[in-house]
Amino acid sequence: KLAQEEKAAKKRKEDELLNWSRAVRAQYKTPSDLVEVWNGLTDRVETLEGQSFFSAYLKRSLLVSAAKGEAVIVSPDDNIARLFRVKFRQRLERELSNSGLTVDNLQVVLWSDELTEETNG
């Protein structure tokens, strides 16, 4: 029974992340090629590092735009957003560069349901 409950909880978390991803990408009108770049980047980091803090944080965040040297990553968690801005900024820029994107100005922003409600209301 415990195994079934853990499996159900894992499925709920995956569904929540998928729904969140869809909502964020719809709000920012993220092009499908950027979705592919981000998925490739997160998969590559996870393959190299396994379940590190960095790879886990990447999986919970999204690249939503990248053009003219500027990129925006959205996180649902303020602590992750802060770590990305302070501790992991250069690493993120390097990983984006390794994925073929030139990033001179990286923004990491916090996303919440309230933003969607404001734009829909």
N, CA, C and O atoms as a printed pandas DataFrame, in Angstrom:
     atom_number atom_name residue_name chain_id  residue_number  x_coord  y_coord  z_coord
0              1         N          LYS        A               1    0.826   -1.201    0.000
1              2        CA          LYS        A               1    0.000    0.000    0.000
2              3         C          LYS        A               1    0.873    1.269    0.000
3              4         O          LYS        A               1    0.569    2.237   -0.698
4              5         N          LEU        A               2    1.949    1.251    0.784
5              6        CA          LEU        A               2    2.852    2.401    0.845
6              7         C          LEU        A               2    3.470    2.675   -0.523
7              8         O          LEU        A               2    3.600    3.827   -0.936
8              9         N          ALA        A               3    3.848    1.612   -1.217
9             10        CA          ALA        A               3    4.429    1.773   -2.554
10            11         C          ALA        A               3    3.421    2.403   -3.511
11            12         O          ALA        A               3    3.792    3.233   -4.341
12            13         N          GLN        A               4    2.155    2.018   -3.404
13            14        CA          GLN        A               4    1.108    2.605   -4.257
14            15         C          GLN        A               4    0.916    4.086   -3.949
15            16         O          GLN        A               4    0.739    4.896   -4.860
16            17         N          GLU        A               5    0.952    4.438   -2.665
17            18        CA          GLU        A               5    0.807    5.833   -2.270
18            19         C          GLU        A               5    1.980    6.671   -2.780
19            20         O          GLU        A               5    1.781    7.788   -3.258
20            21         N          GLU        A               6    3.196    6.140   -2.681
21            22        CA          GLU        A               6    4.376    6.846   -3.179
22            23         C          GLU        A               6    4.303    7.013   -4.692
23            24         O          GLU        A               6    4.662    8.065   -5.220
24            25         N          LYS        A               7    3.844    5.987   -5.383
25            26        CA          LYS        A               7    3.702    6.057   -6.844
26            27         C          LYS        A               7    2.659    7.109   -7.220
27            28         O          LYS        A               7    2.864    7.882   -8.155
28            29         N          ALA        A               8    1.547    7.137   -6.495
29            30        CA          ALA        A               8    0.499    8.126   -6.753
30            31         C          ALA        A               8    0.998    9.544   -6.478
31            32         O          ALA        A               8    0.697   10.466   -7.236
32            33         N          ALA        A               9    1.757    9.722   -5.399
33            34        CA          ALA        A               9    2.302   11.046   -5.068
34            35         C          ALA        A               9    3.288   11.501   -6.133
35            36         O          ALA        A               9    3.292   12.671   -6.513
36            37         N          LYS        A              10    4.124   10.587   -6.619
37            38        CA          LYS        A              10    5.077   10.923   -7.677
38            39         C          LYS        A              10    4.337   11.320   -8.948
39            40         O          LYS        A              10    4.725   12.276   -9.620
40            41         N          LYS        A              11    3.281   10.597   -9.279
41            42        CA          LYS        A              11    2.477   10.901  -10.469
42            43         C          LYS        A              11    1.829   12.275  -10.330
43            44         O          LYS        A              11    1.799   13.041  -11.294
44            45         N          ARG        A              12    1.309   12.599   -9.145
45            46        CA          ARG        A              12    0.693   13.920   -8.910
46            47         C          ARG        A              12    1.717   15.028   -9.125
47            48         O          ARG        A              12    1.417   16.036   -9.766
48            49         N          LYS        A              13    2.928   14.846   -8.589
49            50        CA          LYS        A              13    3.975   15.858   -8.750
50            51         C          LYS        A              13    4.346   16.029  -10.213
51            52         O          LYS        A              13    4.527   17.153  -10.680
52            53         N          GLU        A              14    4.460   14.927  -10.937
53            54        CA          GLU        A              14    4.773   15.002  -12.371
54            55         C          GLU        A              14    3.668   15.736  -13.129
55            56         O          GLU        A              14    3.943   16.559  -14.002
56            57         N          ASP        A              15    2.409   15.428  -12.784
57            58        CA          ASP        A              15    1.277   16.100  -13.433
58            59         C          ASP        A              15    1.261   17.595  -13.122
59            60         O          ASP        A              15    0.992   18.414  -14.000
60            61         N          GLU        A              16    1.552   17.949  -11.860
61            62        CA          GLU        A              16    1.601   19.363  -11.470
62            63         C          GLU        A              16    2.683   20.100  -12.246
63            64         O          GLU        A              16    2.460   21.215  -12.717
64            65         N          LEU        A              17    3.857   19.483  -12.384
65            66        CA          LEU        A              17    4.959   20.099  -13.115
66            67         C          LEU        A              17    4.599   20.262  -14.591
67            68         O          LEU        A              17    4.902   21.287  -15.200
68            69         N          LEU        A              18    3.955   19.253  -15.157
69            70        CA          LEU        A              18    3.547   19.330  -16.558
70            71         C          LEU        A              18    2.523   20.445  -16.764
71            72         O          LEU        A              18    2.633   21.216  -17.717
72            73         N          ASN        A              19    1.540   20.537  -15.888
73            74        CA          ASN        A              19    0.526   21.601  -15.989
74            75         C          ASN        A              19    1.164   22.970  -15.814
75            76         O          ASN        A              19    0.833   23.909  -16.538
76            77         N          TRP        A              20    2.082   23.088  -14.852
77            78        CA          TRP        A              20    2.788   24.347  -14.637
78            79         C          TRP        A              20    3.584   24.720  -15.877
79            80         O          TRP        A              20    3.551   25.868  -16.321
80            81         N          SER        A              21    4.302   23.743  -16.436
81            82        CA          SER        A              21    5.105   23.995  -17.637
82            83         C          SER        A              21    4.240   24.509  -18.778
83            84         O          SER        A              21    4.605   25.466  -19.461
84            85         N          ARG        A              22    3.116   23.883  -18.978
85            86        CA          ARG        A              22    2.205   24.307  -20.054
86            87         C          ARG        A              22    1.707   25.726  -19.830
87            88         O          ARG        A              22    1.661   26.527  -20.764
88            89         N          ALA        A              23    1.334   26.038  -18.592
89            90        CA          ALA        A              23    0.813   27.376  -18.284
90            91         C          ALA        A              23    1.885   28.445  -18.502
91            92         O          ALA        A              23    1.610   29.495  -19.082
92            93         N          VAL        A              24    3.097   28.177  -18.039
93            94        CA          VAL        A              24    4.185   29.147  -18.179
94            95         C          VAL        A              24    4.521   29.347  -19.645
95            96         O          VAL        A              24    4.647   30.482  -20.106
96            97         N          ARG        A              25    4.668   28.254  -20.382
97            98        CA          ARG        A              25    5.028   28.362  -21.798
98            99         C          ARG        A              25    3.941   29.049  -22.605
99           100         O          ARG        A              25    4.237   29.772  -23.556
100          101         N          ALA        A              26    2.691   28.833  -22.237
101          102        CA          ALA        A              26    1.595   29.529  -22.918
102          103         C          ALA        A              26    1.639   31.018  -22.607
103          104         O          ALA        A              26    1.462   31.843  -23.504
104          105         N          GLN        A              27    1.874   31.369  -21.347
105          106        CA          GLN        A              27    1.924   32.780  -20.953
106          107         C          GLN        A              27    3.047   33.516  -21.682
107          108         O          GLN        A              27    2.858   34.641  -22.142
108          109         N          TYR        A              28    4.205   32.886  -21.786
109          110        CA          TYR        A              28    5.361   33.531  -22.412
110          111         C          TYR        A              28    5.449   33.272  -23.921
111          112         O          TYR        A              28    6.334   33.794  -24.600
112          113         N          LYS        A              29    4.515   32.456  -24.434
113          114        CA          LYS        A              29    4.517   32.104  -25.862
114          115         C          LYS        A              29    5.885   31.551  -26.282
115          116         O          LYS        A              29    6.471   31.987  -27.272
116          117         N          THR        A              30    6.373   30.583  -25.504
117          118        CA          THR        A              30    7.682   29.989  -25.736
118          119         C          THR        A              30    7.677   29.175  -27.024
119          120         O          THR        A              30    6.849   28.277  -27.184
120          121         N          PRO        A              31    8.592   29.477  -27.946
121          122        CA          PRO        A              31    8.667   28.707  -29.188
122          123         C          PRO        A              31    9.097   27.256  -28.925
123          124         O          PRO        A              31    9.855   26.986  -27.993
124          125         N          SER        A              32    8.612   26.344  -29.744
125          126        CA          SER        A              32    8.905   24.919  -29.544
126          127         C          SER        A              32   10.392   24.611  -29.648
127          128         O          SER        A              32   10.874   23.682  -28.999
128          129         N          ASP        A              33   11.140   25.385  -30.464
129          130        CA          ASP        A              33   12.574   25.111  -30.558
130          131         C          ASP        A              33   13.283   25.402  -29.228
131          132         O          ASP        A              33   14.264   24.737  -28.896
132          133         N          LEU        A              34   12.796   26.388  -28.468
133          134        CA          LEU        A              34   13.391   26.661  -27.144
134          135         C          LEU        A              34   13.041   25.569  -26.149
135          136         O          LEU        A              34   13.844   25.240  -25.276
136          137         N          VAL        A              35   11.846   25.006  -26.275
137          138        CA          VAL        A              35   11.458   23.886  -25.414
138          139         C          VAL        A              35   12.433   22.734  -25.651
139          140         O          VAL        A              35   12.901   22.105  -24.702
140          141         N          GLU        A              36   12.738   22.460  -26.921
141          142        CA          GLU        A              36   13.665   21.384  -27.256
142          143         C          GLU        A              36   15.074   21.684  -26.731
143          144         O          GLU        A              36   15.743   20.792  -26.209
144          145         N          VAL        A              37   15.523   22.931  -26.867
145          146        CA          VAL        A              37   16.846   23.309  -26.358
146          147         C          VAL        A              37   16.903   23.087  -24.846
147          148         O          VAL        A              37   17.865   22.509  -24.343
148          149         N          TRP        A              38   15.891   23.538  -24.129
149          150        CA          TRP        A              38   15.876   23.410  -22.668
150          151         C          TRP        A              38   15.823   21.943  -22.247
151          152         O          TRP        A              38   16.531   21.532  -21.328
152          153         N          ASN        A              39   14.985   21.156  -22.919
153          154        CA          ASN        A              39   14.899   19.732  -22.581
154          155         C          ASN        A              39   16.237   19.038  -22.830
155          156         O          ASN        A              39   16.660   18.198  -22.036
156          157         N          GLY        A              40   16.903   19.389  -23.929
157          158        CA          GLY        A              40   18.211   18.817  -24.218
158          159         C          GLY        A              40   19.244   19.225  -23.177
159          160         O          GLY        A              40   20.054   18.407  -22.744
160          161         N          LEU        A              41   19.212   20.483  -22.781
161          162        CA          LEU        A              41   20.139   20.994  -21.774
162          163         C          LEU        A              41   19.926   20.277  -20.438
163          164         O          LEU        A              41   20.890   19.829  -19.818
164          165         N          THR        A              42   18.689   20.166  -19.998
165          166        CA          THR        A              42   18.421   19.523  -18.702
166          167         C          THR        A              42   18.780   18.037  -18.745
167          168         O          THR        A              42   19.317   17.499  -17.777
168          169         N          ASP        A              43   18.485   17.376  -19.864
169          170        CA          ASP        A              43   18.839   15.956  -19.991
170          171         C          ASP        A              43   20.356   15.771  -19.973
171          172         O          ASP        A              43   20.864   14.846  -19.339
172          173         N          ARG        A              44   21.080   16.652  -20.672
173          174        CA          ARG        A              44   22.541   16.561  -20.726
174          175         C          ARG        A              44   23.141   16.752  -19.330
175          176         O          ARG        A              44   24.020   15.992  -18.922
176          177         N          VAL        A              45   22.671   17.759  -18.603
177          178        CA          VAL        A              45   23.196   18.014  -17.255
178          179         C          VAL        A              45   22.878   16.839  -16.334
179          180         O          VAL        A              45   23.725   16.417  -15.546
180          181         N          GLU        A              46   21.670   16.316  -16.433
181          182        CA          GLU        A              46   21.296   15.186  -15.573
182          183         C          GLU        A              46   22.131   13.941  -15.906
183          184         O          GLU        A              46   22.508   13.190  -15.007
184          185         N          THR        A              47   22.418   13.724  -17.187
185          186        CA          THR        A              47   23.253   12.588  -17.587
186          187         C          THR        A              47   24.658   12.732  -17.021
187          188         O          THR        A              47   25.245   11.758  -16.550
188          189         N          LEU        A              48   25.196   13.946  -17.067
189          190        CA          LEU        A              48   26.554   14.184  -16.573
190          191         C          LEU        A              48   26.650   14.157  -15.054
191          192         O          LEU        A              48   27.625   13.654  -14.496
192          193         N          GLU        A              49   25.630   14.703  -14.384
193          194        CA          GLU        A              49   25.715   14.893  -12.929
194          195         C          GLU        A              49   24.825   13.973  -12.116
195          196         O          GLU        A              49   25.000   13.871  -10.902
196          197         N          GLY        A              50   23.882   13.308  -12.745
197          198        CA          GLY        A              50   22.914   12.534  -11.978
198          199         C          GLY        A              50   21.949   13.471  -11.268
199          200         O          GLY        A              50   21.654   14.558  -11.764
200          201         N          GLN        A              51   21.467   13.058  -10.128
201          202        CA          GLN        A              51   20.493   13.856   -9.386
202          203         C          GLN        A              51   21.182   14.865   -8.466
203          204         O          GLN        A              51   21.094   14.759   -7.243
204          205         N          SER        A              52   21.859   15.831   -9.053
205          206        CA          SER        A              52   22.491   16.896   -8.271
206          207         C          SER        A              52   21.458   17.980   -7.968
207          208         O          SER        A              52   20.366   17.983   -8.537
208          209         N          PHE        A              53   21.808   18.890   -7.076
209          210        CA          PHE        A              53   20.928   20.024   -6.810
210          211         C          PHE        A              53   20.687   20.805   -8.101
211          212         O          PHE        A              53   19.556   21.182   -8.407
212          213         N          PHE        A              54   21.755   21.042   -8.847
213          214        CA          PHE        A              54   21.648   21.840  -10.064
214          215         C          PHE        A              54   20.710   21.195  -11.069
215          216         O          PHE        A              54   19.851   21.873  -11.633
216          217         N          SER        A              55   20.859   19.885  -11.305
217          218        CA          SER        A              55   19.984   19.227  -12.278
218          219         C          SER        A              55   18.532   19.211  -11.798
219          220         O          SER        A              55   17.612   19.364  -12.601
220          221         N          ALA        A              56   18.327   19.028  -10.511
221          222        CA          ALA        A              56   16.961   19.047   -9.968
222          223         C          ALA        A              56   16.339   20.432  -10.123
223          224         O          ALA        A              56   15.160   20.550  -10.458
224          225         N          TYR        A              57   17.125   21.479   -9.880
225          226        CA          TYR        A              57   16.623   22.845  -10.030
226          227         C          TYR        A              57   16.300   23.158  -11.485
227          228         O          TYR        A              57   15.318   23.841  -11.776
228          229         N          LEU        A              58   17.130   22.653  -12.401
229          230        CA          LEU        A              58   16.856   22.862  -13.824
230          231         C          LEU        A              58   15.529   22.237  -14.215
231          232         O          LEU        A              58   14.745   22.842  -14.946
232          233         N          LYS        A              59   15.277   21.031  -13.733
233          234        CA          LYS        A              59   14.045   20.311  -14.079
234          235         C          LYS        A              59   12.806   21.053  -13.572
235          236         O          LYS        A              59   11.715   20.879  -14.115
236          237         N          ARG        A              60   12.969   21.878  -12.534
237          238        CA          ARG        A              60   11.834   22.609  -11.970
238          239         C          ARG        A              60   11.725   24.023  -12.519
239          240         O          ARG        A              60   10.903   24.810  -12.050
240          241         N          SER        A              61   12.546   24.350  -13.505
241          242        CA          SER        A              61   12.544   25.686  -14.096
242          243         C          SER        A              61   12.395   25.564  -15.604
243          244         O          SER        A              61   12.506   24.472  -16.162
244          245         N          LEU        A              62   12.142   26.692  -16.261
245          246        CA          LEU        A              62   11.928   26.675  -17.705
246          247         C          LEU        A              62   12.613   27.842  -18.386
247          248         O          LEU        A              62   12.592   28.966  -17.885
248          249         N          LEU        A              63   13.215   27.572  -19.521
249          250        CA          LEU        A              63   13.678   28.626  -20.414
250          251         C          LEU        A              63   12.464   29.042  -21.227
251          252         O          LEU        A              63   11.882   28.219  -21.934
252          253         N          VAL        A              64   12.070   30.322  -21.137
253          254        CA          VAL        A              64   10.847   30.750  -21.821
254          255         C          VAL        A              64   11.106   31.666  -23.003
255          256         O          VAL        A              64   10.259   31.800  -23.887
256          257         N          SER        A              65   12.279   32.302  -23.025
257          258        CA          SER        A              65   12.599   33.136  -24.175
258          259         C          SER        A              65   14.108   33.291  -24.295
259          260         O          SER        A              65   14.840   33.269  -23.305
260          261         N          ALA        A              66   14.549   33.448  -25.539
261          262        CA          ALA        A              66   15.968   33.687  -25.811
262          263         C          ALA        A              66   16.059   34.323  -27.189
263          264         O          ALA        A              66   15.745   33.690  -28.197
264          265         N          ALA        A              67   16.494   35.584  -27.225
265          266        CA          ALA        A              67   16.647   36.301  -28.486
266          267         C          ALA        A              67   17.572   37.488  -28.267
267          268         O          ALA        A              67   17.568   38.110  -27.205
268          269         N          LYS        A              68   18.363   37.790  -29.289
269          270        CA          LYS        A              68   19.232   38.965  -29.276
270          271         C          LYS        A              68   20.104   39.031  -28.023
271          272         O          LYS        A              68   20.316   40.108  -27.466
272          273         N          GLY        A              69   20.608   37.876  -27.583
273          274        CA          GLY        A              69   21.511   37.841  -26.440
274          275         C          GLY        A              69   20.837   37.872  -25.086
275          276         O          GLY        A              69   21.514   37.824  -24.059
276          277         N          GLU        A              70   19.515   37.951  -25.063
277          278        CA          GLU        A              70   18.795   37.978  -23.795
278          279         C          GLU        A              70   18.006   36.685  -23.621
279          280         O          GLU        A              70   17.391   36.192  -24.566
280          281         N          ALA        A              71   18.029   36.141  -22.410
281          282        CA          ALA        A              71   17.287   34.921  -22.116
282          283         C          ALA        A              71   16.543   35.086  -20.803
283          284         O          ALA        A              71   16.994   35.795  -19.903
284          285         N          VAL        A              72   15.400   34.423  -20.704
285          286        CA          VAL        A              72   14.598   34.453  -19.477
286          287         C          VAL        A              72   14.322   33.018  -19.045
287          288         O          VAL        A              72   13.816   32.204  -19.817
288          289         N          ILE        A              73   14.664   32.732  -17.800
289          290        CA          ILE        A              73   14.341   31.452  -17.177
290          291         C          ILE        A              73   13.334   31.733  -16.077
291          292         O          ILE        A              73   13.492   32.680  -15.307
292          293         N          VAL        A              74   12.296   30.905  -16.006
293          294        CA          VAL        A              74   11.243   31.069  -15.004
294          295         C          VAL        A              74   11.325   29.913  -14.017
295          296         O          VAL        A              74   11.498   28.756  -14.401
296          297         N          SER        A              75   11.198   30.251  -12.742
297          298        CA          SER        A              75   11.182   29.246  -11.683
298          299         C          SER        A              75    9.941   29.456  -10.820
299          300         O          SER        A              75    9.529   30.594  -10.597
300          301         N          PRO        A              76    9.335   28.359  -10.329
301          302        CA          PRO        A              76    8.172   28.504   -9.447
302          303         C          PRO        A              76    8.577   28.723   -7.998
303          304         O          PRO        A              76    7.719   28.906   -7.136
304          305         N          ASP        A              77    9.874   28.705   -7.722
305          306        CA          ASP        A              77   10.371   28.756   -6.351
306          307         C          ASP        A              77   11.356   29.907   -6.197
307          308         O          ASP        A              77   12.335   29.997   -6.937
308          309         N          ASP        A              78   11.097   30.780   -5.241
309          310        CA          ASP        A              78   11.937   31.955   -5.034
310          311         C          ASP        A              78   13.379   31.587   -4.683
311          312         O          ASP        A              78   14.314   32.255   -5.123
312          313         N          ASN        A              79   13.561   30.533   -3.898
313          314        CA          ASN        A              79   14.914   30.122   -3.524
314          315         C          ASN        A              79   15.707   29.651   -4.736
315          316         O          ASN        A              79   16.887   29.976   -4.868
316          317         N          ILE        A              80   15.070   28.889   -5.621
317          318        CA          ILE        A              80   15.751   28.433   -6.829
318          319         C          ILE        A              80   16.077   29.629   -7.716
319          320         O          ILE        A              80   17.192   29.735   -8.229
320          321         N          ALA        A              81   15.128   30.518   -7.899
321          322        CA          ALA        A              81   15.368   31.709   -8.724
322          323         C          ALA        A              81   16.549   32.502   -8.181
323          324         O          ALA        A              81   17.398   32.958   -8.947
324          325         N          ARG        A              82   16.606   32.667   -6.870
325          326        CA          ARG        A              82   17.705   33.415   -6.247
326          327         C          ARG        A              82   19.045   32.696   -6.453
327          328         O          ARG        A              82   20.046   33.336   -6.777
328          329         N          LEU        A              83   19.067   31.379   -6.268
329          330        CA          LEU        A              83   20.297   30.618   -6.490
330          331         C          LEU        A              83   20.764   30.725   -7.941
331          332         O          LEU        A              83   21.958   30.860   -8.209
332          333         N          PHE        A              84   19.818   30.663   -8.868
333          334        CA          PHE        A              84   20.173   30.796  -10.286
334          335         C          PHE        A              84   20.761   32.174  -10.565
335          336         O          PHE        A              84   21.732   32.297  -11.312
336          337         N          ARG        A              85   20.175   33.211   -9.967
337          338        CA          ARG        A              85   20.669   34.573  -10.207
338          339         C          ARG        A              85   22.042   34.793   -9.583
339          340         O          ARG        A              85   22.883   35.472  -10.171
340          341         N          VAL        A              86   22.280   34.228   -8.402
341          342        CA          VAL        A              86   23.489   34.525   -7.646
342          343         C          VAL        A              86   24.571   33.462   -7.852
343          344         O          VAL        A              86   25.668   33.770   -8.319
344          345         N          LYS        A              87   24.267   32.241   -7.509
345          346        CA          LYS        A              87   25.287   31.189   -7.489
346          347         C          LYS        A              87   25.512   30.535   -8.859
347          348         O          LYS        A              87   26.649   30.222   -9.215
348          349         N          PHE        A              88   24.444   30.330   -9.622
349          350        CA          PHE        A              88   24.550   29.534  -10.841
350          351         C          PHE        A              88   24.465   30.341  -12.137
351          352         O          PHE        A              88   24.369   29.747  -13.212
352          353         N          ARG        A              89   24.497   31.665  -12.071
353          354        CA          ARG        A              89   24.334   32.497  -13.280
354          355         C          ARG        A              89   25.357   32.135  -14.362
355          356         O          ARG        A              89   24.977   31.872  -15.503
356          357         N          GLN        A              90   26.630   32.118  -14.020
357          358        CA          GLN        A              90   27.655   31.821  -15.024
358          359         C          GLN        A              90   27.506   30.400  -15.560
359          360         O          GLN        A              90   27.707   30.155  -16.750
360          361         N          ARG        A              91   27.157   29.481  -14.691
361          362        CA          ARG        A              91   26.958   28.090  -15.127
362          363         C          ARG        A              91   25.787   28.013  -16.105
363          364         O          ARG        A              91   25.879   27.328  -17.124
364          365         N          LEU        A              92   24.705   28.697  -15.810
365          366        CA          LEU        A              92   23.554   28.701  -16.710
366          367         C          LEU        A              92   23.913   29.304  -18.062
367          368         O          LEU        A              92   23.549   28.767  -19.108
368          369         N          GLU        A              93   24.624   30.419  -18.032
369          370        CA          GLU        A              93   25.026   31.057  -19.287
370          371         C          GLU        A              93   25.916   30.125  -20.102
371          372         O          GLU        A              93   25.793   30.057  -21.325
372          373         N          ARG        A              94   26.811   29.410  -19.426
373          374        CA          ARG        A              94   27.692   28.458  -20.110
374          375         C          ARG        A              94   26.882   27.303  -20.700
375          376         O          ARG        A              94   27.118   26.895  -21.837
376          377         N          GLU        A              95   25.934   26.781  -19.934
377          378        CA          GLU        A              95   25.110   25.670  -20.421
378          379         C          GLU        A              95   24.255   26.109  -21.619
379          380         O          GLU        A              95   24.087   25.355  -22.577
380          381         N          LEU        A              96   23.723   27.324  -21.555
381          382        CA          LEU        A              96   22.944   27.842  -22.682
382          383         C          LEU        A              96   23.832   28.013  -23.907
383          384         O          LEU        A              96   23.419   27.716  -25.028
384          385         N          SER        A              97   25.040   28.489  -23.692
385          386        CA          SER        A              97   25.996   28.645  -24.787
386          387         C          SER        A              97   26.337   27.285  -25.404
387          388         O          SER        A              97   26.419   27.155  -26.625
388          389         N          ASN        A              98   26.532   26.279  -24.553
389          390        CA          ASN        A              98   26.802   24.921  -25.037
390          391         C          ASN        A              98   25.624   24.361  -25.836
391          392         O          ASN        A              98   25.785   23.432  -26.627
392          393         N          SER        A              99   24.456   24.927  -25.624
393          394        CA          SER        A              99   23.257   24.502  -26.349
394          395         C          SER        A              99   23.036   25.320  -27.613
395          396         O          SER        A              99   22.039   25.136  -28.311
396          397         N          GLY        A             100   23.974   26.231  -27.909
397          398        CA          GLY        A             100   23.893   26.997  -29.142
398          399         C          GLY        A             100   23.250   28.370  -29.013
399          400         O          GLY        A             100   22.980   29.024  -30.020
400          401         N          LEU        A             101   23.002   28.812  -27.786
401          402        CA          LEU        A             101   22.396   30.126  -27.578
402          403         C          LEU        A             101   23.434   31.107  -27.049
403          404         O          LEU        A             101   24.183   30.781  -26.128
404          405         N          THR        A             102   23.482   32.293  -27.618
405          406        CA          THR        A             102   24.355   33.340  -27.109
406          407         C          THR        A             102   23.557   34.156  -26.101
407          408         O          THR        A             102   22.521   34.732  -26.433
408          409         N          VAL        A             103   24.049   34.199  -24.868
409          410        CA          VAL        A             103   23.330   34.902  -23.813
410          411         C          VAL        A             103   24.258   35.902  -23.146
411          412         O          VAL        A             103   25.217   35.527  -22.472
412          413         N          ASP        A             104   23.956   37.192  -23.344
413          414        CA          ASP        A             104   24.697   38.262  -22.685
414          415         C          ASP        A             104   23.963   38.761  -21.445
415          416         O          ASP        A             104   24.575   39.270  -20.507
416          417         N          ASN        A             105   22.646   38.606  -21.458
417          418        CA          ASN        A             105   21.819   39.090  -20.360
418          419         C          ASN        A             105   20.820   37.998  -19.979
419          420         O          ASN        A             105   19.848   37.752  -20.694
420          421         N          LEU        A             106   21.075   37.349  -18.841
421          422        CA          LEU        A             106   20.202   36.284  -18.358
422          423         C          LEU        A             106   19.336   36.823  -17.223
423          424         O          LEU        A             106   19.841   37.383  -16.250
424          425         N          GLN        A             107   18.039   36.647  -17.363
425          426        CA          GLN        A             107   17.101   37.012  -16.300
426          427         C          GLN        A             107   16.488   35.732  -15.752
427          428         O          GLN        A             107   16.096   34.847  -16.513
428          429         N          VAL        A             108   16.409   35.637  -14.444
429          430        CA          VAL        A             108   15.727   34.518  -13.800
430          431         C          VAL        A             108   14.596   35.125  -12.995
431          432         O          VAL        A             108   14.827   35.916  -12.081
432          433         N          VAL        A             109   13.375   34.750  -13.337
433          434        CA          VAL        A             109   12.215   35.361  -12.702
434          435         C          VAL        A             109   11.376   34.305  -11.994
435          436         O          VAL        A             109   11.387   33.125  -12.344
436          437         N          LEU        A             110   10.660   34.768  -11.001
437          438        CA          LEU        A             110    9.753   33.924  -10.232
438          439         C          LEU        A             110    8.390   33.966  -10.901
439          440         O          LEU        A             110    7.921   35.032  -11.300
440          441         N          TRP        A             111    7.756   32.811  -11.023
441          442        CA          TRP        A             111    6.426   32.739  -11.615
442          443         C          TRP        A             111    5.446   32.237  -10.579
443          444         O          TRP        A             111    5.748   31.346   -9.786
444          445         N          SER        A             112    4.276   32.824  -10.604
445          446        CA          SER        A             112    3.221   32.332   -9.707
446          447         C          SER        A             112    1.892   32.380  -10.432
447          448         O          SER        A             112    1.765   33.050  -11.457
448          449         N          ASP        A             113    0.899   31.674   -9.911
449          450        CA          ASP        A             113   -0.427   31.640  -10.521
450          451         C          ASP        A             113   -1.033   33.034  -10.644
451          452         O          ASP        A             113   -1.826   33.288  -11.550
452          453         N          GLU        A             114   -0.665   33.940   -9.736
453          454        CA          GLU        A             114   -1.248   35.278   -9.747
454          455         C          GLU        A             114   -0.960   36.004  -11.053
455          456         O          GLU        A             114   -1.791   36.781  -11.524
456          457         N          LEU        A             115    0.205   35.761  -11.645
457          458        CA          LEU        A             115    0.532   36.417  -12.918
458          459         C          LEU        A             115   -0.453   36.006  -13.999
459          460         O          LEU        A             115   -0.903   36.842  -14.782
460          461         N          THR        A             116   -0.785   34.736  -14.046
461          462        CA          THR        A             116   -1.731   34.247  -15.044
462          463         C          THR        A             116   -3.111   34.847  -14.796
463          464         O          THR        A             116   -3.798   35.235  -15.742
464          465         N          GLU        A             117   -3.521   34.927  -13.531
465          466        CA          GLU        A             117   -4.835   35.484  -13.213
466          467         C          GLU        A             117   -4.903   36.961  -13.606
467          468         O          GLU        A             117   -5.927   37.431  -14.101
468          469         N          GLU        A             118   -3.808   37.687  -13.381
469          470        CA          GLU        A             118   -3.794   39.108  -13.739
470          471         C          GLU        A             118   -3.894   39.302  -15.253
471          472         O          GLU        A             118   -4.614   40.187  -15.716
472          473         N          THR        A             119   -3.181   38.488  -16.024
473          474        CA          THR        A             119   -3.209   38.661  -17.474
474          475         C          THR        A             119   -4.522   38.164  -18.060
475          476         O          THR        A             119   -4.938   38.636  -19.118
476          477         N          ASN        A             120   -5.185   37.219  -17.392
477          478        CA          ASN        A             120   -6.478   36.737  -17.885
478          479         C          ASN        A             120   -7.635   37.585  -17.389
479          480         O          ASN        A             120   -8.712   37.560  -17.984
480          481         N          GLY        A             121   -7.437   38.339  -16.306
481          482        CA          GLY        A             121   -8.529   39.088  -15.685
482          483         C          GLY        A             121   -8.635   40.406  -16.244
483          484         O          GLY        A             121   -9.502   41.180  -15.839
